[in-house]
Amino acid sequence: MAIMNTNILIKLPAVKELTTFSSATIYRLISEGKFPKQIKLAERSSAWSLEEIYSWIEEKKDSRNGGESWRFA
C-alpha cells in the first residue's frame, strides 16, 4: 500500500487541473472560506497542500452522497 506524503505542495496549475476550476474561481472560493488557502513560500510564490486539496475533494464527494464517501469495491 502506498503512503501519501502529507508535505507535498502543488502550484496553481496543478490545483486548477485537479479541481477543473479557473484561477478566479479558486481565489473567490478562498475569499469565501470555501477552499483551502495557499501557503506563501516567498514574496511572489505560493503553493497548496496536496493533502488539503484531496481532503476538500473528498468532502465534496461526501456531501454529494449524503455524508458518506462512495468508493469502488
N, C-alpha and C positions, 0 to 999 in steps of 0.2 A: 504494500500500500504506500502511495506517495504521500510525503508530508509537505504541506504547504508552508513556505517560508512567510511568516507574518510581517516581515520587514521589507517586502518588495514595494517599490514606489514606481508609479507609472505617470507618464506625461499626458497632457491634454489629448493629443491624437488617439492614444490608446483608450482613454476614458470615452471619447466620442465613439470609437469603434465598438466598445463593449456595450454602450447604452443606446447607440444609434441616435443620440441627441446632438444638436448643434451646440457650439460654444455658448451662444446666447442662452439657450435653454438650461444648460448646466449651471451657468453663473446666476441665472434667475432663480433656479431651484435652491442653490446655495443661499442666496439672499433671503429666501423664504423659509430657510431652515429645513428644507425637504430633501437635501442631498449632502453627502459628506463634503466637508470643507477641504480645500487643498492645503498642503503643507508648504510653507515658504522655505525654500532651500537657500536662496540668495536674493539679492535685490531684484533681479529680473528672472528668477527661476522658481517655479512651483511644481509640485507633483502631488499625486493622490496615493493613498494606501490601497493597494490591490485588494487586501483583505476587506477593507471598508466598502469598496465598490461591490465586491462579491456579496457581502452581507446585505447591502442595500438592495441588490437584485433579488436575493433570497427573500427579503421582506416583501418585495413587490409580488413575488410568486406566491408567498404565503397568503397575502391579503386577497389575491385573486381566487384562491382555493378555500376561502372561509377560515383562514388561520392555520392551516396545516400545509406543509410543503408536500407537493406531489412529486414523487420520484418514480423512475422506471424500476421495475423489479429486476 
